[in-house]
Amino acid sequence: MKTTQKLFYIFLAGGLGGFTNSLVVWSLAKLGITPALGFTMIPGGGPEWWMRRIAASALWGIIFLIPICQKKPVTKGAILSVLPWLSSVLFVFPVQMKMGFFGMGFGVATPLWTLFFAMVWGVTGTLFLAKWYPGNSNLKSTPQRLI
């Protein structure tokens, strides 16, 4: 398979994970669930908010190339999601958004909620790749264990 085709699927998986992640973040905030449970960040929800998150997530998709837990996409997605989560809680929240270490300015449950949201991203992306990534021969010949 061509490198450009591989990268297309990797970035698509990251973007799809970003879309799913954003949908969950936005929905739980709109329903009042995250604010009630210690995470007060209210997402914008406009087109710019969505596009910025999906584009950044697509770029993060490159980490799906890390060869761990190849036959367990849920486990792989959960493990790899720690990297963008660390980026958020150690750089984005404290440095760019001025919300403190681990984003504690958004509430005491911020680290847990954001880890959950990151895992939504990672698992969505790796499940997509497990199902649709061309040339994934071990997926076509034998049933996969998800976890």
GUMI-399224 format. One record per atom (N, C-alpha, C, O): residue number from 1; atom name; x, y, z; residue in one letter. Coordinates in steps of 0.2 Angstrom, whole numbers, plus 5000, padded with zeros to 4 digits. Layout:
BEGIN
  resi  name    c1    c2    c3  resn
   NUM    CA     X     Y     Z     A
...
This chain:
BEGIN
  resi  name    c1    c2    c3  resn
     1     N  5004  4994  5000     M
     1    CA  5000  5000  5000     M
     1     C  5004  5006  5000     M
     1     O  5010  5006  5003     M
     2     N  5002  5011  4996     K
     2    CA  5006  5017  4996     K
     2     C  5006  5021  5002     K
     2     O  5001  5021  5006     K
     3     N  5012  5025  5004     T
     3    CA  5012  5029  5010     T
     3     C  5007  5034  5010     T
     3     O  5004  5035  5016     T
     4     N  5005  5037  5005     T
     4    CA  5000  5042  5005     T
     4     C  4993  5039  5007     T
     4     O  4989  5042  5010     T
     5     N  4992  5033  5004     Q
     5    CA  4986  5030  5006     Q
     5     C  4985  5028  5014     Q
     5     O  4980  5029  5017     Q
     6     N  4991  5026  5016     K
     6    CA  4992  5024  5023     K
     6     C  4990  5030  5028     K
     6     O  4986  5030  5032     K
     7     N  4994  5036  5026     L
     7    CA  4993  5042  5029     L
     7     C  4986  5044  5029     L
     7     O  4983  5047  5034     L
     8     N  4982  5044  5023     F
     8    CA  4976  5046  5023     F
     8     C  4971  5042  5028     F
     8     O  4967  5045  5031     F
     9     N  4972  5036  5028     Y
     9    CA  4968  5032  5033     Y
     9     C  4970  5034  5040     Y
     9     O  4965  5034  5045     Y
    10     N  4976  5035  5042     I
    10    CA  4978  5037  5049     I
    10     C  4975  5043  5050     I
    10     O  4973  5044  5056     I
    11     N  4976  5048  5046     F
    11    CA  4973  5055  5048     F
    11     C  4965  5055  5048     F
    11     O  4962  5058  5052     F
    12     N  4962  5051  5044     L
    12    CA  4955  5050  5044     L
    12     C  4953  5047  5050     L
    12     O  4948  5049  5053     L
    13     N  4956  5042  5053     A
    13    CA  4955  5039  5059     A
    13     C  4956  5044  5065     A
    13     O  4951  5044  5069     A
    14     N  4961  5048  5065     G
    14    CA  4962  5053  5070     G
    14     C  4956  5058  5070     G
    14     O  4953  5060  5075     G
    15     N  4954  5060  5063     G
    15    CA  4949  5065  5063     G
    15     C  4942  5062  5065     G
    15     O  4938  5066  5068     G
    16     N  4941  5056  5063     L
    16    CA  4935  5053  5065     L
    16     C  4934  5052  5073     L
    16     O  4929  5053  5076     L
    17     N  4940  5051  5076     G
    17    CA  4940  5051  5083     G
    17     C  4939  5057  5086     G
    17     O  4936  5058  5091     G
    18     N  4942  5063  5083     G
    18    CA  4941  5069  5085     G
    18     C  4933  5072  5084     G
    18     O  4931  5075  5089     G
    19     N  4930  5069  5079     F
    19    CA  4923  5071  5078     F
    19     C  4919  5067  5084     F
    19     O  4915  5071  5087     F
    20     N  4920  5061  5085     T
    20    CA  4917  5057  5090     T
    20     C  4918  5060  5097     T
    20     O  4913  5061  5101     T
    21     N  4924  5062  5098     N
    21    CA  4926  5065  5105     N
    21     C  4923  5072  5106     N
    21     O  4920  5073  5111     N
    22     N  4923  5076  5101     S
    22    CA  4919  5082  5101     S
    22     C  4912  5081  5102     S
    22     O  4909  5085  5106     S
    23     N  4909  5077  5099     L
    23    CA  4902  5075  5100     L
    23     C  4900  5073  5107     L
    23     O  4895  5076  5110     L
    24     N  4904  5069  5110     V
    24    CA  4903  5067  5117     V
    24     C  4904  5073  5122     V
    24     O  4900  5074  5126     V
    25     N  4910  5077  5121     V
    25    CA  4911  5082  5125     V
    25     C  4905  5087  5125     V
    25     O  4903  5090  5130     V
    26     N  4903  5089  5119     W
    26    CA  4898  5094  5118     W
    26     C  4891  5092  5121     W
    26     O  4888  5095  5124     W
    27     N  4890  5085  5119     S
    27    CA  4883  5083  5122     S
    27     C  4883  5082  5129     S
    27     O  4878  5084  5132     S
    28     N  4888  5080  5132     L
    28    CA  4888  5079  5140     L
    28     C  4888  5086  5143     L
    28     O  4885  5087  5148     L
    29     N  4891  5091  5140     A
    29    CA  4891  5098  5143     A
    29     C  4884  5101  5142     A
    29     O  4881  5104  5146     A
    30     N  4881  5100  5136     K
    30    CA  4874  5103  5135     K
    30     C  4869  5100  5139     K
    30     O  4864  5103  5141     K
    31     N  4870  5093  5141     L
    31    CA  4865  5090  5145     L
    31     C  4866  5091  5152     L
    31     O  4862  5090  5157     L
    32     N  4872  5095  5154     G
    32    CA  4873  5097  5161     G
    32     C  4877  5092  5165     G
    32     O  4878  5092  5171     G
    33     N  4879  5086  5161     I
    33    CA  4882  5081  5165     I
    33     C  4889  5082  5167     I
    33     O  4890  5082  5173     I
    34     N  4893  5085  5163     T
    34    CA  4900  5086  5165     T
    34     C  4900  5092  5170     T
    34     O  4904  5091  5175     T
    35     N  4897  5097  5169     P
    35    CA  4897  5103  5174     P
    35     C  4895  5100  5181     P
    35     O  4897  5102  5186     P
    36     N  4890  5096  5181     A
    36    CA  4887  5093  5187     A
    36     C  4892  5089  5191     A
    36     O  4892  5088  5197     A
    37     N  4896  5086  5187     L
    37    CA  4901  5081  5190     L
    37     C  4908  5084  5189     L
    37     O  4913  5080  5189     L
    38     N  4909  5090  5190     G
    38    CA  4916  5093  5191     G
    38     C  4920  5095  5186     G
    38     O  4926  5095  5186     G
    39     N  4917  5096  5180     F
    39    CA  4921  5098  5174     F
    39     C  4917  5104  5171     F
    39     O  4912  5102  5167     F
    40     N  4919  5110  5172     T
    40    CA  4915  5115  5170     T
    40     C  4916  5118  5163     T
    40     O  4913  5123  5161     T
    41     N  4921  5116  5159     M
    41    CA  4923  5119  5153     M
    41     C  4916  5118  5148     M
    41     O  4914  5112  5147     M
    42     N  4914  5123  5146     I
    42    CA  4908  5123  5141     I
    42     C  4911  5124  5134     I
    42     O  4914  5129  5132     I
    43     N  4910  5119  5130     P
    43    CA  4913  5119  5123     P
    43     C  4909  5124  5119     P
    43     O  4903  5125  5120     P
    44     N  4912  5128  5114     G
    44    CA  4909  5133  5110     G
    44     C  4903  5129  5105     G
    44     O  4898  5132  5105     G
    45     N  4905  5124  5102     G
    45    CA  4900  5121  5098     G
    45     C  4899  5123  5091     G
    45     O  4896  5120  5087     G
    46     N  4902  5129  5089     G
    46    CA  4902  5132  5083     G
    46     C  4906  5128  5078     G
    46     O  4910  5124  5080     G
    47     N  4905  5130  5071     P
    47    CA  4909  5127  5066     P
    47     C  4917  5127  5067     P
    47     O  4921  5123  5066     P
    48     N  4919  5133  5070     E
    48    CA  4926  5134  5071     E
    48     C  4929  5129  5076     E
    48     O  4934  5126  5076     E
    49     N  4925  5129  5082     W
    49    CA  4927  5124  5087     W
    49     C  4927  5117  5085     W
    49     O  4932  5113  5086     W
    50     N  4922  5115  5081     W
    50    CA  4922  5108  5078     W
    50     C  4928  5107  5073     W
    50     O  4932  5102  5074     W
    51     N  4929  5111  5069     M
    51    CA  4935  5110  5064     M
    51     C  4942  5111  5067     M
    51     O  4946  5107  5065     M
    52     N  4943  5115  5072     R
    52    CA  4949  5115  5075     R
    52     C  4951  5109  5079     R
    52     O  4956  5106  5079     R
    53     N  4946  5106  5082     R
    53    CA  4946  5100  5086     R
    53     C  4947  5094  5081     R
    53     O  4952  5089  5083     R
    54     N  4944  5093  5076     I
    54    CA  4944  5088  5071     I
    54     C  4951  5088  5068     I
    54     O  4954  5083  5067     I
    55     N  4953  5094  5066     A
    55    CA  4960  5095  5062     A
    55     C  4965  5093  5067     A
    55     O  4970  5089  5065     A
    56     N  4965  5095  5073     A
    56    CA  4971  5093  5078     A
    56     C  4971  5086  5079     A
    56     O  4976  5082  5080     A
    57     N  4965  5083  5080     S
    57    CA  4964  5076  5081     S
    57     C  4966  5072  5075     S
    57     O  4969  5066  5076     S
    58     N  4965  5074  5069     A
    58    CA  4968  5071  5063     A
    58     C  4975  5070  5063     A
    58     O  4978  5065  5062     A
    59     N  4979  5076  5065     L
    59    CA  4986  5076  5066     L
    59     C  4988  5071  5071     L
    59     O  4993  5068  5070     L
    60     N  4985  5071  5077     W
    60    CA  4987  5066  5082     W
    60     C  4986  5059  5080     W
    60     O  4989  5054  5083     W
    61     N  4982  5058  5075     G
    61    CA  4981  5051  5072     G
    61     C  4988  5047  5070     G
    61     O  4988  5041  5070     G
    62     N  4993  5051  5069     I
    62    CA  4999  5048  5067     I
    62     C  5002  5043  5072     I
    62     O  5006  5039  5071     I
    63     N  5000  5044  5079     I
    63    CA  5002  5040  5084     I
    63     C  4999  5033  5083     I
    63     O  5001  5028  5087     I
    64     N  4994  5032  5079     F
    64    CA  4991  5026  5078     F
    64     C  4996  5021  5075     F
    64     O  4995  5015  5074     F
    65     N  5001  5024  5072     L
    65    CA  5006  5020  5069     L
    65     C  5011  5016  5074     L
    65     O  5015  5012  5072     L
    66     N  5010  5018  5080     I
    66    CA  5015  5015  5085     I
    66     C  5012  5008  5086     I
    66     O  5007  5006  5087     I
    67     N  5017  5003  5085     P
    67    CA  5015  4996  5084     P
    67     C  5014  4993  5091     P
    67     O  5018  4989  5093     P
    68     N  5009  4994  5095     I
    68    CA  5007  4991  5101     I
    68     C  5000  4988  5101     I
    68     O  4996  4991  5097     I
    69     N  4999  4983  5104     C
    69    CA  4993  4979  5105     C
    69     C  4989  4979  5098     C
    69     O  4983  4981  5097     C
    70     N  4993  4977  5093     Q
    70    CA  4990  4977  5086     Q
    70     C  4984  4973  5085     Q
    70     O  4980  4975  5081     Q
    71     N  4983  4968  5089     K
    71    CA  4977  4964  5088     K
    71     C  4972  4965  5093     K
    71     O  4967  4962  5094     K
    72     N  4972  4971  5097     K
    72    CA  4968  4973  5102     K
    72     C  4966  4980  5101     K
    72     O  4969  4984  5105     K
    73     N  4962  4982  5096     P
    73    CA  4961  4989  5095     P
    73     C  4958  4993  5101     P
    73     O  4960  4999  5101     P
    74     N  4954  4991  5105     V
    74    CA  4952  4995  5110     V
    74     C  4957  4996  5115     V
    74     O  4958  5002  5118     V
    75     N  4961  4991  5117     T
    75    CA  4967  4992  5121     T
    75     C  4972  4997  5118     T
    75     O  4974  5001  5122     T
    76     N  4973  4996  5112     K
    76    CA  4978  5001  5109     K
    76     C  4976  5008  5109     K
    76     O  4979  5012  5111     K
    77     N  4969  5009  5107     G
    77    CA  4966  5016  5107     G
    77     C  4967  5019  5114     G
    77     O  4968  5025  5115     G
    78     N  4965  5015  5119     A
    78    CA  4965  5017  5126     A
    78     C  4972  5019  5128     A
    78     O  4973  5024  5131     A
    79     N  4977  5015  5127     I
    79    CA  4984  5016  5129     I
    79     C  4987  5023  5125     I
    79     O  4990  5027  5128     I
    80     N  4986  5023  5118     L
    80    CA  4988  5028  5114     L
    80     C  4985  5035  5116     L
    80     O  4988  5040  5115     L
    81     N  4979  5035  5119     S
    81    CA  4975  5041  5120     S
    81     C  4978  5045  5126     S
    81     O  4977  5051  5127     S
    82     N  4983  5041  5130     V
    82    CA  4986  5045  5135     V
    82     C  4991  5050  5132     V
    82     O  4992  5055  5136     V
    83     N  4993  5050  5126     L
    83    CA  4998  5055  5124     L
    83     C  4995  5061  5122     L
    83     O  4997  5066  5125     L
    84     N  4989  5061  5119     P
    84    CA  4986  5068  5118     P
    84     C  4983  5071  5124     P
    84     O  4982  5077  5125     P
    85     N  4981  5066  5129     W
    85    CA  4978  5068  5135     W
    85     C  4984  5072  5139     W
    85     O  4982  5077  5142     W
    86     N  4990  5069  5139     L
    86    CA  4995  5072  5143     L
    86     C  4997  5079  5140     L
    86     O  4998  5084  5143     L
    87     N  4996  5080  5133     S
    87    CA  4997  5086  5130     S
    87     C  4992  5091  5132     S
    87     O  4994  5097  5133     S
    88     N  4986  5089  5133     S
    88    CA  4981  5094  5135     S
    88     C  4982  5096  5142     S
    88     O  4981  5102  5144     S
    89     N  4983  5091  5147     V
    89    CA  4983  5093  5154     V
    89     C  4990  5096  5156     V
    89     O  4990  5099  5161     V
    90     N  4995  5095  5152     L
    90    CA  5001  5098  5154     L
    90     C  5004  5104  5150     L
    90     O  5008  5107  5152     L
    91     N  5000  5105  5144     F
    91    CA  5002  5110  5140     F
    91     C  4996  5115  5138     F
    91     O  4996  5121  5140     F
    92     N  4991  5112  5135     V
    92    CA  4985  5116  5133     V
    92     C  4982  5120  5138     V
    92     O  4981  5126  5138     V
    93     N  4980  5116  5143     F
    93    CA  4976  5119  5149     F
    93     C  4980  5124  5153     F
    93     O  4978  5130  5154     F
    94     N  4986  5122  5155     P
    94    CA  4990  5127  5159     P
    94     C  4993  5132  5156     P
    94     O  4993  5138  5158     P
    95     N  4996  5131  5150     V
    95    CA  5000  5136  5146     V
    95     C  4995  5140  5141     V
    95     O  4995  5146  5142     V
    96     N  4992  5137  5137     Q
    96    CA  4988  5141  5132     Q
    96     C  4981  5143  5135     Q
    96     O  4979  5149  5133     Q
    97     N  4978  5140  5139     M
    97    CA  4971  5142  5142     M
    97     C  4972  5145  5149     M
    97     O  4967  5148  5151     M
    98     N  4977  5145  5152     K
    98    CA  4979  5148  5159     K
    98     C  4974  5145  5164     K
    98     O  4971  5148  5168     K
    99     N  4972  5138  5163     M
    99    CA  4967  5135  5168     M
    99     C  4971  5131  5173     M
    99     O  4968  5126  5176     M
   100     N  4977  5131  5174     G
   100    CA  4981  5128  5179     G
   100     C  4983  5121  5177     G
   100     O  4981  5118  5172     G
   101     N  4988  5118  5181     F
   101    CA  4990  5112  5180     F
   101     C  4985  5106  5180     F
   101     O  4980  5106  5184     F
   102     N  4984  5102  5175     F
   102    CA  4979  5097  5174     F
   102     C  4972  5100  5172     F
   102     O  4967  5097  5173     F
   103     N  4972  5107  5171     G
   103    CA  4966  5110  5169     G
   103     C  4961  5111  5175     G
   103     O  4955  5111  5175     G
   104     N  4964  5111  5181     M
   104    CA  4960  5111  5188     M
   104     C  4956  5117  5188     M
   104     O  4951  5117  5192     M
   105     N  4957  5123  5184     G
   105    CA  4953  5128  5184     G
   105     C  4946  5127  5181     G
   105     O  4941  5131  5182     G
   106     N  4945  5121  5178     F
   106    CA  4939  5119  5175     F
   106     C  4935  5114  5180     F
   106     O  4930  5112  5179     F
   107     N  4939  5113  5186     G
   107    CA  4935  5108  5191     G
   107     C  4940  5103  5193     G
   107     O  4944  5101  5189     G
   108     N  4938  5100  5199     V
   108    CA  4943  5094  5201     V
   108     C  4942  5088  5197     V
   108     O  4947  5084  5197     V
   109     N  4937  5087  5193     A
   109    CA  4936  5081  5189     A
   109     C  4939  5082  5182     A
   109     O  4938  5077  5178     A
   110     N  4942  5087  5181     T
   110    CA  4945  5088  5174     T
   110     C  4949  5083  5172     T
   110     O  4949  5081  5166     T
   111     N  4954  5081  5176     P
   111    CA  4959  5076  5173     P
   111     C  4955  5069  5171     P
   111     O  4957  5066  5166     P
   112     N  4950  5067  5175     L
   112    CA  4947  5061  5174     L
   112     C  4942  5062  5167     L
   112     O  4942  5057  5163     L
   113     N  4939  5067  5167     W
   113    CA  4934  5068  5161     W
   113     C  4938  5069  5155     W
   113     O  4937  5066  5150     W
   114     N  4944  5072  5155     T
   114    CA  4948  5073  5149     T
   114     C  4951  5067  5147     T
   114     O  4952  5065  5141     T
   115     N  4953  5063  5152     L
   115    CA  4956  5056  5150     L
   115     C  4950  5052  5147     L
   115     O  4952  5048  5142     L
   116     N  4944  5052  5150     F
   116    CA  4939  5048  5146     F
   116     C  4938  5051  5139     F
   116     O  4937  5047  5135     F
   117     N  4938  5057  5138     F
   117    CA  4936  5060  5132     F
   117     C  4942  5058  5127     F
   117     O  4941  5057  5121     F
   118     N  4948  5058  5129     A
   118    CA  4954  5056  5125     A
   118     C  4953  5049  5123     A
   118     O  4955  5047  5118     A
   119     N  4951  5045  5128     M
   119    CA  4950  5037  5126     M
   119     C  4944  5036  5121     M
   119     O  4945  5032  5117     M
   120     N  4939  5041  5121     V
   120    CA  4934  5040  5116     V
   120     C  4938  5041  5109     V
   120     O  4936  5038  5104     V
   121     N  4942  5046  5109     W
   121    CA  4946  5048  5103     W
   121     C  4950  5042  5101     W
   121     O  4949  5040  5095     W
   122     N  4954  5039  5105     G
   122    CA  4958  5034  5103     G
   122     C  4955  5027  5101     G
   122     O  4957  5024  5097     G
   123     N  4950  5026  5105     V
   123    CA  4946  5019  5104     V
   123     C  4942  5020  5097     V
   123     O  4942  5015  5093     V
   124     N  4939  5026  5096     T
   124    CA  4936  5027  5089     T
   124     C  4941  5026  5084     T
   124     O  4939  5022  5079     T
   125     N  4947  5029  5084     G
   125    CA  4951  5029  5079     G
   125     C  4954  5022  5078     G
   125     O  4955  5020  5072     G
   126     N  4956  5018  5083     T
   126    CA  4959  5012  5082     T
   126     C  4953  5007  5080     T
   126     O  4955  5002  5076     T
   127     N  4947  5007  5082     L
   127    CA  4942  5003  5079     L
   127     C  4941  5004  5072     L
   127     O  4940  4999  5068     L
   128     N  4941  5011  5070     F
   128    CA  4940  5012  5063     F
   128     C  4946  5009  5059     F
   128     O  4944  5006  5054     F
   129     N  4952  5009  5061     L
   129    CA  4957  5006  5057     L
   129     C  4957  4999  5057     L
   129     O  4959  4996  5052     L
   130     N  4955  4996  5063     A
   130    CA  4954  4989  5063     A
   130     C  4949  4986  5058     A
   130     O  4950  4981  5055     A
   131     N  4944  4990  5057     K
   131    CA  4939  4988  5052     K
   131     C  4941  4990  5045     K
   131     O  4939  4986  5040     K
   132     N  4943  4996  5044     W
   132    CA  4944  4998  5037     W
   132     C  4951  4999  5034     W
   132     O  4951  5001  5028     W
   133     N  4956  4999  5038     Y
   133    CA  4963  5000  5035     Y
   133     C  4965  4995  5030     Y
   133     O  4965  4989  5032     Y
   134     N  4966  4997  5024     P
   134    CA  4968  4992  5019     P
   134     C  4974  4989  5020     P
   134     O  4979  4991  5023     P
   135     N  4974  4982  5018     G
   135    CA  4980  4978  5019     G
   135     C  4981  4976  5026     G
   135     O  4986  4973  5028     G
   136     N  4976  4976  5030     N
   136    CA  4976  4974  5037     N
   136     C  4975  4966  5037     N
   136     O  4969  4965  5039     N
   137     N  4979  4962  5034     S
   137    CA  4978  4955  5033     S
   137     C  4975  4951  5039     S
   137     O  4971  4947  5038     S
   138     N  4978  4953  5044     N
   138    CA  4976  4948  5050     N
   138     C  4969  4950  5052     N
   138     O  4966  4946  5056     N
   139     N  4966  4955  5050     L
   139    CA  4959  4957  5052     L
   139     C  4955  4953  5047     L
   139     O  4949  4951  5049     L
   140     N  4957  4952  5041     K
   140    CA  4952  4949  5036     K
   140     C  4952  4941  5037     K
   140     O  4947  4938  5035     K
   141     N  4958  4938  5040     S
   141    CA  4958  4931  5040     S
   141     C  4956  4928  5047     S
   141     O  4953  4922  5047     S
   142     N  4956  4932  5052     T
   142    CA  4954  4929  5059     T
   142     C  4950  4934  5062     T
   142     O  4951  4940  5061     T
   143     N  4945  4932  5066     P
   143    CA  4941  4936  5070     P
   143     C  4946  4940  5075     P
   143     O  4951  4937  5078     P
   144     N  4944  4946  5077     Q
   144    CA  4949  4950  5081     Q
   144     C  4946  4950  5088     Q
   144     O  4940  4950  5089     Q
   145     N  4950  4951  5093     R
   145    CA  4948  4952  5100     R
   145     C  4948  4960  5100     R
   145     O  4953  4963  5099     R
   146     N  4943  4963  5103     L
   146    CA  4943  4970  5103     L
   146     C  4947  4972  5109     L
   146     O  4950  4978  5109     L
   147     N  4947  4969  5114     I
   147    CA  4951  4971  5120     I
   147     C  4957  4967  5122     I
   147     O  4961  4968  5126     I
